[in-house]
């Protein structure tokens, strides 16, 4: 169980760093959210 | 399971926070101040050009955050609005109309040109018939004069700032 939490923590940190610094990741997040919002609006 | 939800949640919150430091909004998240683009001076342009523009970028001076919003022109004047203001969800979701009523100084950016504006809320008058007709002919919107007068839709004229 402890490993699971460490993995989640690492994934959260990596996700934040990727969105901040890897080109295109923030665009991917934006498009994903837009897709969900668009579907919900229909 | 909750742990796994943290990952998309982190992505969402990080992307939203990152956009706050950008020049303008994207399609989802509010952005920072509008900095790029020529600042228009002189008489207002012919606002009928916005009939071909789906959204514009609008920033309030206080707080200096920007978002994409719909706009319409009627009788040579420019209008922006916010719906769902009569609902609790709308009030929680949309802060800019309340902020704009407090301090209407704004900057809008259309096709890369920035315009200094003063947002003035309009709540009544026969002009609402024409404005709401312009809105519903441009967008799939159910905005009505009654909705504006009831406070469900907050409508602002984007006047030139002196």
Backbone of each chain as ProteinMPNN parsed JSONL, in Angstrom:
{"seq_chain_A": "XXXXXXXXXXXXXXXXXXXXXXXXXXXXXXXXXXXXXXXXXX", "coords_chain_A": {"N_chain_A": [[0.825, -1.22, 0.0], [1.966, 1.165, 0.753], [3.789, 1.616, -1.269], [2.076, 2.076, -3.359], [0.999, 4.609, -2.7], [3.309, 6.134, -2.877], [3.832, 5.896, -5.566], [1.595, 7.192, -6.635], [2.024, 9.78, -5.661], [4.417, 10.399, -6.973], [3.522, 10.309, -9.592], [1.718, 12.423, -9.609], [3.421, 14.619, -9.184], [5.055, 14.41, -11.453], [3.129, 14.782, -13.416], [2.323, 17.439, -12.972], [4.759, 18.761, -13.515], [5.095, 18.036, -16.172], [2.896, 19.283, -17.411], [3.575, 21.902, -16.945], [6.072, 22.262, -18.181], [6.594, 20.638, -20.458], [6.302, 20.941, -23.861], [3.142, 21.25, -25.394], [1.714, 19.571, -23.699], [0.049, 21.011, -21.975], [-1.703, 21.96, -23.88], [-2.879, 19.588, -24.64], [-4.266, 18.928, -22.303], [-6.056, 21.068, -22.247], [-7.545, 20.588, -24.608], [-8.651, 18.138, -23.98], [-10.288, 18.74, -21.775], [-11.977, 20.51, -23.056], [-13.219, 18.774, -24.822], [-14.721, 17.166, -23.059], [-16.375, 19.11, -21.917], [-17.733, 20.01, -24.166], [-19.121, 17.689, -24.881], [-20.765, 17.409, -22.676], [-22.313, 19.626, -22.95], [-23.886, 19.087, -25.1]], "CA_chain_A": [[0.0, 0.0, 0.0], [2.835, 2.33, 0.832], [4.353, 1.819, -2.621], [0.999, 2.672, -4.162], [0.933, 6.047, -2.425], [4.517, 6.757, -3.432], [3.665, 5.972, -7.029], [0.627, 8.252, -6.928], [2.692, 11.065, -5.408], [5.37, 10.631, -8.063], [2.758, 10.59, -10.811], [1.164, 13.775, -9.48], [4.518, 15.576, -9.406], [5.446, 14.335, -12.871], [2.044, 15.391, -14.204], [2.425, 18.901, -12.839], [5.961, 19.213, -14.237], [4.866, 17.863, -17.609], [1.982, 20.346, -17.87], [4.273, 23.187, -16.867], [7.308, 22.443, -18.965], [6.692, 19.863, -21.705], [5.452, 21.598, -24.864], [2.0, 20.508, -25.927], [0.941, 18.859, -22.686], [-1.054, 21.887, -21.542], [-2.699, 21.966, -24.966], [-3.602, 18.322, -24.558], [-5.209, 19.051, -21.18], [-7.102, 21.997, -22.676], [-8.415, 19.93, -25.59], [-9.394, 17.077, -23.293], [-11.357, 19.398, -21.009], [-12.915, 21.044, -24.044], [-13.999, 17.644, -25.314], [-15.707, 16.789, -22.045], [-17.35, 20.205, -21.79], [-18.546, 19.989, -25.375], [-20.05, 16.55, -24.809], [-21.749, 17.684, -21.62], [-23.199, 20.709, -23.401], [-24.79, 18.614, -26.157]], "C_chain_A": [[0.856, 1.265, 0.0], [3.454, 2.648, -0.532], [3.318, 2.503, -3.523], [0.945, 4.193, -3.943], [2.158, 6.787, -2.957], [4.388, 6.922, -4.956], [2.687, 7.085, -7.41], [1.283, 9.619, -6.74], [3.662, 11.404, -6.533], [4.631, 11.003, -9.345], [2.173, 12.002, -10.775], [2.241, 14.815, -9.762], [4.922, 15.588, -10.877], [4.383, 14.979, -13.767], [2.138, 16.906, -14.163], [3.62, 19.431, -13.621], [5.755, 19.111, -15.746], [3.964, 18.974, -18.142], [2.705, 21.686, -17.906], [5.352, 23.337, -17.931], [7.395, 21.656, -20.274], [5.751, 20.479, -22.735], [4.322, 20.681, -25.338], [1.155, 19.81, -24.883], [-0.219, 19.72, -22.185], [-2.139, 21.985, -22.617], [-3.541, 20.694, -24.942], [-4.656, 18.378, -23.445], [-6.382, 19.945, -21.599], [-8.087, 21.3, -23.627], [-9.246, 18.826, -24.953], [-10.561, 17.664, -22.511], [-12.423, 19.912, -21.961], [-13.809, 19.94, -24.599], [-15.087, 17.24, -24.335], [-16.795, 17.853, -21.909], [-18.3, 20.202, -22.993], [-19.569, 18.871, -25.348], [-21.155, 16.802, -23.797], [-22.763, 18.73, -22.081], [-24.199, 20.23, -24.443], [-26.023, 17.909, -25.62]], "O_chain_A": [[0.538, 2.269, -0.637], [3.617, 3.813, -0.893], [3.642, 3.377, -4.327], [0.857, 4.961, -4.902], [2.057, 7.92, -3.427], [4.78, 7.936, -5.533], [2.909, 7.822, -8.37], [1.112, 10.511, -7.571], [3.725, 12.544, -6.991], [5.054, 11.89, -10.086], [2.138, 12.69, -11.795], [2.006, 15.778, -10.491], [5.107, 16.65, -11.47], [4.709, 15.638, -14.754], [2.044, 17.574, -15.193], [3.506, 20.441, -14.316], [6.183, 19.983, -16.503], [4.234, 19.542, -19.2], [2.469, 22.503, -18.796], [5.523, 24.41, -18.509], [8.216, 21.995, -21.126], [4.541, 20.536, -22.515], [4.53, 19.505, -25.636], [-0.004, 19.486, -25.143], [-1.331, 19.227, -21.993], [-3.328, 22.079, -22.313], [-4.747, 20.72, -25.19], [-5.79, 17.933, -23.626], [-7.543, 19.626, -21.344], [-9.302, 21.411, -23.468], [-10.395, 18.601, -25.331], [-11.68, 17.156, -22.572], [-13.619, 19.77, -21.709], [-15.003, 20.144, -24.819], [-16.23, 17.0, -24.724], [-17.979, 17.537, -21.801], [-19.511, 20.371, -22.847], [-20.724, 19.055, -25.731], [-22.317, 16.461, -24.019], [-23.919, 18.72, -21.657], [-25.231, 20.866, -24.659], [-26.866, 17.461, -26.397]]}, "seq_chain_B": "XXXXXXXXXXXXXXXXXXXXXXXXXXXXXXXXXXXXXXXXXXXXXXXXXXXXXXXXXXXXXXXXXXXXXXXXXXXXXXXXXXXXXXXXXXXXXXXXXXXXXXXXXXXXXXXXXXXXXXXXXXXXXXXXXXXXXXXXXXXXXXXXXXXXXXXXXXXXXXXXXX", "coords_chain_B": {"N_chain_B": [[-8.53, 4.427, -5.763], [-9.268, 7.133, -5.476], [-6.749, 8.203, -5.382], [-5.876, 7.858, -8.009], [-7.51, 9.638, -9.309], [-6.367, 11.964, -8.607], [-4.412, 12.516, -10.448], [-5.456, 13.357, -13.11], [-6.781, 15.522, -11.999], [-4.704, 17.086, -11.003], [-3.442, 17.704, -13.398], [-5.398, 19.294, -14.591], [-5.66, 21.456, -12.747], [-3.059, 22.449, -12.758], [-2.729, 23.218, -15.422], [-4.653, 25.211, -15.529], [-3.602, 27.047, -13.696], [-1.185, 27.651, -14.933], [-2.063, 28.991, -17.203], [-2.886, 31.381, -16.18], [-0.661, 32.944, -16.14], [-0.205, 33.507, -18.708], [-0.376, 35.386, -21.798], [-3.331, 36.273, -22.173], [-6.402, 34.311, -22.495], [-7.023, 30.724, -22.987], [-9.069, 28.37, -24.73], [-10.38, 27.237, -22.658], [-9.394, 27.91, -20.08], [-9.071, 30.766, -17.902], [-7.001, 33.602, -18.567], [-3.963, 35.571, -18.217], [-3.209, 39.144, -18.112], [-3.987, 41.013, -21.111], [-1.52, 41.578, -23.273], [-0.09, 41.607, -25.678], [-0.267, 43.001, -28.979], [-1.458, 45.746, -30.91], [-2.484, 48.814, -29.397], [-5.525, 50.225, -29.744], [-6.27, 53.505, -30.859], [-8.152, 56.547, -31.134], [-11.223, 57.087, -33.038], [-13.964, 54.779, -32.611], [-13.961, 51.601, -34.286], [-15.886, 50.2, -37.031], [-18.138, 48.276, -35.611], [-19.534, 46.201, -36.696], [-17.913, 44.316, -37.692], [-17.562, 42.328, -35.85], [-19.461, 40.468, -36.289], [-18.454, 38.377, -37.651], [-16.801, 37.236, -35.865], [-16.335, 34.825, -33.482], [-15.649, 34.564, -30.737], [-14.306, 36.907, -28.357], [-11.386, 38.176, -26.689], [-11.371, 39.204, -23.38], [-10.364, 41.363, -20.829], [-10.485, 42.329, -17.48], [-9.516, 45.245, -15.641], [-9.319, 45.085, -12.948], [-9.987, 42.286, -11.267], [-6.851, 41.596, -12.959], [-7.461, 39.59, -15.076], [-8.171, 37.489, -17.862], [-10.62, 36.362, -20.241], [-12.375, 34.296, -22.623], [-15.121, 35.4, -24.421], [-18.502, 35.62, -25.691], [-19.699, 37.984, -28.108], [-21.604, 40.737, -29.363], [-22.849, 42.984, -31.844], [-24.834, 45.907, -31.922], [-26.616, 48.434, -33.411], [-24.328, 49.902, -33.892], [-22.919, 49.672, -31.561], [-21.015, 47.862, -29.075], [-21.476, 44.782, -27.384], [-21.303, 42.682, -24.489], [-21.988, 39.75, -22.524], [-23.288, 37.749, -19.828], [-24.643, 34.687, -19.032], [-26.839, 32.653, -16.987], [-26.82, 33.963, -14.57], [-28.765, 34.163, -12.724], [-28.779, 31.925, -11.267], [-27.531, 29.823, -8.627], [-25.336, 28.264, -9.277], [-24.39, 29.624, -11.514], [-23.624, 32.05, -10.373], [-21.57, 31.201, -8.738], [-19.845, 30.208, -10.608], [-19.333, 32.221, -12.474], [-17.551, 35.007, -12.146], [-16.718, 37.351, -13.275], [-18.786, 39.158, -14.236], [-19.799, 40.311, -11.904], [-17.529, 41.478, -10.88], [-17.069, 43.268, -12.942], [-19.216, 44.962, -12.768], [-18.574, 46.263, -10.476], [-16.117, 47.499, -11.079], [-15.745, 48.666, -14.094], [-13.686, 48.93, -15.934], [-11.981, 47.773, -18.733], [-10.165, 45.703, -21.061], [-10.336, 44.744, -24.371], [-9.575, 42.309, -26.85], [-9.437, 41.968, -30.224], [-8.911, 40.189, -33.075], [-6.174, 40.573, -32.692], [-5.894, 43.24, -32.025], [-6.003, 45.597, -29.432], [-8.47, 47.1, -27.379], [-9.409, 49.718, -25.287], [-11.894, 49.682, -22.887], [-15.026, 50.555, -21.276], [-17.078, 48.869, -19.257], [-20.498, 48.898, -19.066], [-23.303, 48.159, -17.322], [-26.439, 47.094, -18.576], [-29.771, 47.067, -17.834], [-32.398, 47.458, -18.468], [-34.888, 48.768, -20.773], [-35.93, 49.679, -24.104], [-33.998, 49.162, -25.926], [-33.036, 46.688, -25.39], [-34.523, 44.826, -26.781], [-33.537, 44.922, -29.408], [-30.835, 44.308, -28.962], [-30.907, 41.721, -27.833], [-32.041, 40.384, -29.941], [-29.996, 40.599, -31.795], [-28.111, 39.036, -30.519], [-29.323, 36.459, -30.427], [-29.566, 35.948, -33.099], [-27.007, 35.578, -33.845], [-25.837, 33.623, -32.217], [-26.495, 30.296, -30.827], [-28.434, 30.964, -28.703], [-30.573, 31.555, -25.907], [-31.153, 34.011, -24.991], [-33.141, 36.59, -23.741], [-35.102, 39.614, -23.641], [-36.641, 39.675, -21.315], [-35.167, 37.945, -19.738], [-32.826, 39.409, -19.329], [-33.831, 41.608, -17.969], [-34.75, 40.352, -15.719], [-32.453, 39.661, -14.484], [-31.224, 37.288, -15.026], [-29.536, 37.211, -17.136], [-26.649, 39.026, -17.457], [-25.972, 41.959, -18.963], [-23.684, 43.915, -20.763], [-22.677, 47.034, -22.067], [-19.912, 47.715, -24.04], [-18.338, 50.353, -23.786], [-16.357, 53.084, -25.179], [-13.414, 53.956, -23.358], [-12.811, 56.799, -21.452]], "CA_chain_B": [[-9.255, 5.108, -6.845], [-9.125, 8.571, -5.257], [-5.378, 8.549, -5.754], [-5.767, 7.956, -9.469], [-8.197, 10.859, -9.729], [-5.477, 13.104, -8.351], [-3.544, 12.795, -11.605], [-6.132, 14.324, -14.002], [-7.07, 16.748, -11.236], [-3.466, 17.872, -10.991], [-3.237, 18.222, -14.759], [-6.371, 20.376, -14.78], [-5.328, 22.624, -11.922], [-1.775, 23.003, -13.207], [-2.964, 23.909, -16.696], [-5.392, 26.444, -15.216], [-2.673, 27.978, -13.051], [-0.205, 28.087, -15.94], [-2.686, 29.944, -18.126], [-2.997, 32.691, -15.51], [0.561, 33.704, -16.409], [-0.078, 33.662, -20.151], [-0.97, 36.588, -22.398], [-4.67, 35.961, -22.653], [-6.96, 33.007, -22.151], [-7.225, 29.782, -24.084], [-10.506, 28.108, -24.91], [-10.958, 26.674, -21.434], [-8.96, 28.533, -18.839], [-8.817, 32.199, -17.869], [-5.599, 33.929, -18.757], [-3.454, 36.788, -17.603], [-3.506, 40.384, -18.828], [-3.769, 41.064, -22.559], [-0.356, 42.455, -23.433], [0.346, 41.704, -27.078], [-1.205, 43.618, -29.906], [-1.53, 47.214, -30.961], [-3.56, 49.426, -28.614], [-6.273, 51.096, -30.651], [-6.573, 54.873, -30.447], [-9.003, 57.21, -32.113], [-12.639, 56.71, -33.03], [-14.261, 53.346, -32.65], [-14.138, 51.021, -35.631], [-17.218, 49.696, -37.344], [-18.207, 47.033, -34.834], [-20.204, 45.11, -37.403], [-16.915, 43.288, -38.006], [-17.617, 41.214, -34.897], [-20.424, 39.449, -36.715], [-17.666, 37.236, -38.131], [-15.903, 36.829, -34.775], [-17.116, 33.994, -32.558], [-15.343, 34.997, -29.367], [-13.253, 37.895, -28.177], [-10.693, 38.092, -25.405], [-11.688, 40.375, -22.564], [-9.668, 41.419, -19.544], [-10.806, 43.427, -16.574], [-8.297, 45.782, -15.018], [-9.289, 44.605, -11.566], [-8.633, 41.74, -11.301], [-6.307, 41.551, -14.32], [-7.594, 38.256, -15.666], [-8.853, 37.562, -19.149], [-11.392, 35.188, -20.626], [-13.013, 34.374, -23.938], [-16.565, 35.552, -24.289], [-19.271, 35.977, -26.881], [-19.959, 39.416, -28.262], [-22.52, 41.086, -30.46], [-22.946, 44.416, -32.152], [-26.164, 46.38, -32.265], [-26.725, 49.876, -33.587], [-22.995, 50.493, -33.841], [-22.304, 49.517, -30.234], [-20.523, 46.515, -28.793], [-22.058, 44.257, -26.147], [-20.904, 41.376, -23.956], [-22.991, 39.346, -21.546], [-23.069, 36.51, -19.105], [-25.885, 34.028, -18.676], [-26.913, 31.832, -15.766], [-26.519, 34.766, -13.379], [-29.85, 34.028, -11.756], [-28.662, 30.643, -10.575], [-26.411, 29.734, -7.687], [-24.179, 27.738, -10.008], [-23.868, 30.701, -12.339], [-22.963, 33.032, -9.501], [-20.307, 30.622, -8.272], [-19.004, 29.926, -11.766], [-18.962, 33.427, -13.218], [-17.238, 36.123, -11.254], [-16.374, 38.591, -13.977], [-19.83, 40.188, -14.317], [-19.882, 41.001, -10.611], [-16.334, 42.338, -10.822], [-17.215, 44.336, -13.943], [-20.184, 45.94, -12.271], [-17.856, 47.033, -9.451], [-15.116, 48.299, -11.788], [-15.978, 48.259, -15.462], [-12.567, 49.165, -16.85], [-11.643, 46.511, -19.377], [-9.459, 45.706, -22.34], [-10.726, 43.616, -25.209], [-8.658, 42.096, -27.977], [-10.121, 41.38, -31.373], [-7.989, 40.054, -34.205], [-4.841, 41.069, -32.335], [-5.909, 44.668, -31.679], [-6.582, 45.806, -28.106], [-9.324, 48.286, -27.237], [-9.742, 50.037, -23.899], [-13.348, 49.79, -22.79], [-15.693, 50.711, -19.977], [-18.28, 48.035, -19.287], [-21.631, 49.525, -18.375], [-24.396, 47.18, -17.319], [-27.745, 47.55, -19.04], [-30.75, 46.174, -17.21], [-33.763, 47.702, -18.941], [-34.994, 49.681, -21.909], [-36.345, 49.077, -25.374], [-32.813, 48.744, -26.675], [-32.807, 45.264, -25.118], [-35.146, 44.027, -27.853], [-32.598, 44.854, -30.523], [-29.596, 43.631, -28.566], [-31.14, 40.281, -27.685], [-32.257, 39.853, -31.295], [-28.664, 40.457, -32.394], [-27.452, 37.9, -29.86], [-29.915, 35.169, -30.811], [-29.337, 35.684, -34.523], [-25.6, 35.211, -34.033], [-25.484, 32.44, -31.432], [-27.616, 29.456, -30.38], [-28.656, 31.479, -27.354], [-31.971, 31.802, -25.559], [-31.183, 35.302, -24.299], [-34.332, 37.388, -24.022], [-35.22, 40.874, -22.892], [-37.148, 39.338, -19.98], [-34.046, 37.353, -18.994], [-31.923, 40.49, -18.914], [-34.518, 42.428, -16.965], [-34.889, 39.563, -14.492], [-31.137, 39.443, -13.891], [-30.662, 35.989, -15.401], [-28.437, 37.545, -18.049], [-26.054, 40.345, -17.193], [-25.567, 42.503, -20.258], [-22.851, 45.115, -20.627], [-22.186, 47.726, -23.249], [-18.466, 47.961, -23.949], [-18.159, 51.723, -24.289], [-14.969, 53.586, -25.167], [-13.016, 54.469, -22.047], [-12.251, 58.148, -21.574]], "C_chain_B": [[-9.116, 6.628, -6.721], [-7.738, 9.04, -5.692], [-5.23, 8.729, -7.253], [-6.455, 9.217, -9.994], [-7.331, 12.103, -9.496], [-4.687, 13.496, -9.599], [-4.256, 13.71, -12.622], [-6.484, 15.623, -13.28], [-5.865, 17.661, -11.191], [-3.212, 18.496, -12.365], [-4.147, 19.42, -15.007], [-5.961, 21.632, -14.018], [-4.021, 23.274, -12.361], [-1.947, 23.78, -14.511], [-3.697, 25.232, -16.452], [-4.46, 27.484, -14.602], [-1.661, 28.521, -14.055], [-0.793, 29.156, -16.855], [-2.805, 31.333, -17.506], [-1.775, 33.571, -15.769], [0.769, 33.935, -17.908], [-0.729, 34.962, -20.604], [-2.316, 36.203, -22.997], [-5.111, 34.551, -22.307], [-6.786, 32.008, -23.277], [-8.722, 29.452, -24.121], [-11.18, 27.649, -23.625], [-10.645, 27.528, -20.21], [-8.794, 30.049, -18.986], [-7.327, 32.462, -17.994], [-5.205, 35.187, -18.01], [-3.803, 38.005, -18.432], [-3.2, 40.286, -20.324], [-2.654, 42.067, -22.829], [0.06, 42.638, -24.882], [-0.719, 42.396, -27.911], [-1.215, 45.126, -29.787], [-2.698, 47.713, -30.117], [-4.264, 50.459, -29.484], [-6.461, 52.481, -30.04], [-7.459, 55.494, -31.524], [-10.427, 56.706, -32.047], [-12.833, 55.205, -33.107], [-14.358, 52.847, -34.086], [-15.603, 50.654, -35.857], [-17.36, 48.32, -36.688], [-18.967, 45.914, -35.536], [-19.217, 44.008, -37.784], [-17.014, 42.107, -37.039], [-18.666, 40.177, -35.273], [-19.712, 38.209, -37.232], [-16.728, 36.7, -37.06], [-16.724, 36.056, -33.749], [-16.895, 34.439, -31.118], [-14.287, 36.093, -29.396], [-12.574, 37.635, -26.839], [-11.014, 39.363, -24.629], [-10.997, 40.271, -21.214], [-10.209, 42.578, -18.727], [-9.497, 43.961, -16.006], [-8.168, 45.312, -13.577], [-10.357, 43.545, -11.366], [-8.15, 41.591, -12.746], [-6.283, 40.14, -14.899], [-8.418, 38.379, -16.936], [-9.6, 36.264, -19.419], [-11.947, 35.405, -22.016], [-14.515, 34.463, -23.746], [-17.192, 35.841, -25.654], [-19.476, 37.495, -26.916], [-20.917, 39.638, -29.416], [-22.531, 42.597, -30.632], [-24.401, 44.748, -32.422], [-26.138, 47.902, -32.326], [-25.365, 50.563, -33.397], [-22.295, 50.38, -32.501], [-21.986, 48.055, -29.965], [-21.058, 46.045, -27.442], [-21.429, 42.909, -25.784], [-21.909, 41.029, -22.86], [-22.585, 38.044, -20.884], [-24.419, 35.939, -18.698], [-25.786, 33.298, -17.348], [-26.702, 32.635, -14.491], [-27.633, 34.71, -12.337], [-29.789, 32.746, -10.961], [-27.47, 30.666, -9.628], [-25.155, 29.252, -8.396], [-23.54, 28.841, -10.85], [-23.099, 31.727, -11.523], [-21.622, 32.51, -8.998], [-19.316, 30.488, -9.417], [-18.48, 31.22, -12.383], [-18.769, 34.6, -12.276], [-17.093, 37.44, -12.006], [-17.527, 39.588, -14.07], [-19.949, 40.987, -13.02], [-18.695, 41.957, -10.463], [-16.478, 43.512, -11.782], [-18.224, 45.385, -13.5], [-19.525, 46.85, -11.227], [-16.859, 47.99, -10.099], [-15.132, 47.858, -13.243], [-14.821, 48.49, -16.428], [-12.091, 47.826, -17.417], [-10.813, 46.756, -20.626], [-9.981, 44.509, -23.124], [-9.726, 43.511, -26.354], [-9.414, 41.336, -29.058], [-9.152, 41.379, -32.536], [-6.647, 40.724, -33.906], [-4.779, 42.545, -31.994], [-6.616, 44.824, -30.333], [-7.358, 47.126, -28.069], [-9.61, 48.488, -25.752], [-11.239, 50.331, -23.826], [-13.799, 50.081, -21.365], [-16.985, 49.9, -20.063], [-19.367, 48.68, -18.439], [-22.821, 48.577, -18.468], [-25.705, 47.823, -17.759], [-28.783, 46.556, -18.537], [-32.17, 46.372, -17.733], [-33.724, 48.629, -20.151], [-35.352, 48.941, -23.188], [-35.167, 48.599, -26.206], [-32.546, 47.249, -26.481], [-33.421, 44.377, -26.196], [-34.166, 43.842, -29.017], [-31.337, 44.089, -30.17], [-29.821, 42.122, -28.485], [-31.429, 39.629, -29.039], [-30.916, 39.651, -32.002], [-27.934, 39.248, -31.807], [-28.003, 36.574, -30.389], [-29.766, 34.886, -32.305], [-27.9, 35.246, -34.779], [-25.26, 33.883, -33.377], [-26.718, 31.58, -31.15], [-27.949, 29.783, -28.929], [-30.138, 31.734, -27.132], [-32.124, 33.133, -24.815], [-32.409, 36.113, -24.727], [-34.281, 38.687, -23.221], [-35.675, 40.588, -21.462], [-36.029, 38.758, -19.114], [-33.075, 38.403, -18.493], [-32.564, 41.306, -17.793], [-34.676, 41.691, -15.64], [-33.542, 39.308, -13.811], [-30.564, 38.074, -14.173], [-29.478, 36.165, -16.346], [-27.942, 38.933, -17.676], [-25.438, 40.833, -18.492], [-24.793, 43.795, -20.042], [-22.603, 45.723, -22.009], [-20.713, 48.017, -23.031], [-18.187, 49.32, -24.592], [-16.686, 52.08, -24.366], [-14.649, 54.138, -23.789], [-12.37, 55.838, -22.224], [-11.173, 58.378, -20.531]], "O_chain_B": [[-8.88, 7.325, -7.708], [-7.573, 10.11, -6.279], [-4.543, 9.64, -7.714], [-6.034, 9.79, -10.999], [-7.541, 13.15, -10.109], [-4.337, 14.662, -9.783], [-3.705, 14.755, -12.969], [-6.483, 16.695, -13.885], [-5.996, 18.878, -11.326], [-2.822, 19.659, -12.474], [-3.72, 20.432, -15.562], [-5.922, 22.728, -14.577], [-3.89, 24.498, -12.34], [-1.384, 24.862, -14.681], [-3.399, 26.244, -17.087], [-4.523, 28.663, -14.949], [-1.322, 29.704, -14.03], [-0.108, 30.106, -17.236], [-2.822, 32.339, -18.216], [-1.843, 34.793, -15.636], [1.787, 34.488, -18.325], [-1.528, 35.558, -19.882], [-2.416, 35.855, -24.173], [-4.313, 33.712, -21.888], [-6.442, 32.385, -24.397], [-9.536, 30.203, -23.585], [-12.407, 27.67, -23.518], [-11.528, 27.829, -19.407], [-8.427, 30.547, -20.05], [-6.501, 31.649, -17.58], [-5.997, 35.781, -17.279], [-4.608, 37.914, -19.359], [-2.285, 39.577, -20.744], [-2.832, 43.269, -22.634], [0.513, 43.716, -25.268], [-1.906, 42.375, -27.586], [-1.01, 45.696, -28.715], [-3.773, 47.112, -30.118], [-3.66, 51.446, -29.905], [-6.771, 52.613, -28.856], [-7.506, 55.03, -32.663], [-10.8, 55.988, -31.121], [-11.98, 54.469, -33.6], [-14.782, 53.575, -34.984], [-16.438, 50.792, -34.964], [-16.781, 47.334, -37.146], [-19.036, 44.797, -35.024], [-19.62, 42.905, -38.153], [-16.593, 41.0, -37.375], [-18.75, 39.121, -34.644], [-20.285, 37.119, -37.253], [-15.938, 35.796, -37.33], [-17.699, 36.579, -33.209], [-17.85, 34.662, -30.375], [-13.488, 36.191, -30.327], [-13.123, 36.958, -25.97], [-10.934, 40.466, -25.169], [-11.039, 39.236, -20.549], [-10.369, 43.685, -19.24], [-8.506, 43.24, -15.902], [-7.066, 45.161, -13.051], [-11.539, 43.883, -11.301], [-8.967, 41.471, -13.658], [-5.222, 39.578, -15.172], [-9.259, 39.27, -17.062], [-9.253, 35.208, -18.89], [-11.989, 36.525, -22.526], [-15.103, 33.687, -22.993], [-16.526, 36.238, -26.61], [-19.431, 38.176, -25.892], [-21.018, 38.817, -30.328], [-22.263, 43.362, -29.706], [-25.118, 43.98, -33.064], [-25.687, 48.565, -31.392], [-25.271, 51.649, -32.824], [-21.206, 50.924, -32.316], [-22.588, 47.145, -30.534], [-21.091, 46.809, -26.477], [-21.077, 42.112, -26.653], [-22.595, 41.906, -22.334], [-21.671, 37.346, -21.324], [-25.238, 36.63, -18.092], [-24.753, 33.337, -16.679], [-26.432, 32.059, -13.437], [-27.457, 35.158, -11.204], [-30.625, 32.496, -10.093], [-26.525, 31.433, -9.812], [-24.057, 29.754, -8.157], [-22.317, 28.976, -10.897], [-22.047, 32.209, -11.943], [-20.662, 33.267, -8.849], [-18.107, 30.632, -9.23], [-17.313, 31.299, -12.768], [-19.722, 35.111, -11.688], [-17.316, 38.513, -11.446], [-17.272, 40.79, -13.99], [-20.173, 42.197, -13.046], [-18.836, 43.084, -9.988], [-16.056, 44.626, -11.472], [-18.088, 46.564, -13.828], [-19.86, 48.028, -11.103], [-16.769, 49.156, -9.712], [-14.597, 46.803, -13.586], [-14.971, 48.263, -17.628], [-11.835, 46.877, -16.676], [-10.769, 47.861, -21.166], [-10.059, 43.398, -22.601], [-9.117, 44.499, -26.765], [-9.943, 40.245, -28.847], [-8.636, 42.423, -32.935], [-6.061, 41.367, -34.777], [-3.699, 43.057, -31.699], [-7.688, 44.26, -30.116], [-6.944, 48.126, -28.655], [-10.002, 47.556, -25.049], [-11.773, 51.123, -24.603], [-13.064, 49.883, -20.397], [-17.875, 50.216, -20.853], [-19.175, 48.965, -17.257], [-23.28, 48.24, -19.559], [-26.031, 48.943, -17.367], [-28.682, 45.355, -18.786], [-33.048, 45.55, -17.472], [-32.686, 49.19, -20.503], [-35.108, 47.743, -23.328], [-35.313, 47.743, -27.079], [-31.901, 46.62, -27.32], [-32.901, 43.302, -26.49], [-33.999, 42.738, -29.535], [-30.827, 43.313, -30.978], [-29.025, 41.34, -29.005], [-31.1, 38.462, -29.256], [-30.719, 38.666, -32.714], [-27.229, 38.531, -32.517], [-27.24, 35.679, -30.754], [-29.83, 33.734, -32.733], [-27.605, 34.623, -35.799], [-24.48, 33.101, -33.922], [-27.847, 32.064, -31.223], [-27.76, 28.954, -28.039], [-30.865, 32.086, -28.061], [-33.104, 33.347, -24.101], [-32.671, 36.294, -25.916], [-33.521, 38.826, -22.262], [-35.164, 41.18, -20.512], [-35.947, 39.036, -17.918], [-32.561, 38.309, -17.378], [-31.917, 41.645, -16.802], [-34.73, 42.309, -14.577], [-33.497, 38.798, -12.691], [-29.522, 37.719, -13.623], [-28.542, 35.366, -16.349], [-28.716, 39.886, -17.592], [-24.523, 40.223, -19.044], [-25.187, 44.652, -19.251], [-22.353, 45.014, -22.984], [-20.314, 48.503, -21.973], [-17.848, 49.415, -25.771], [-15.856, 51.459, -23.701], [-15.511, 54.718, -23.129], [-11.48, 56.005, -23.058], [-10.586, 59.458, -20.478]]}, "name": "protein", "num_of_chains": 2, "seq": "XXXXXXXXXXXXXXXXXXXXXXXXXXXXXXXXXXXXXXXXXXXXXXXXXXXXXXXXXXXXXXXXXXXXXXXXXXXXXXXXXXXXXXXXXXXXXXXXXXXXXXXXXXXXXXXXXXXXXXXXXXXXXXXXXXXXXXXXXXXXXXXXXXXXXXXXXXXXXXXXXXXXXXXXXXXXXXXXXXXXXXXXXXXXXXXXXXXXXXXXXXXX"}
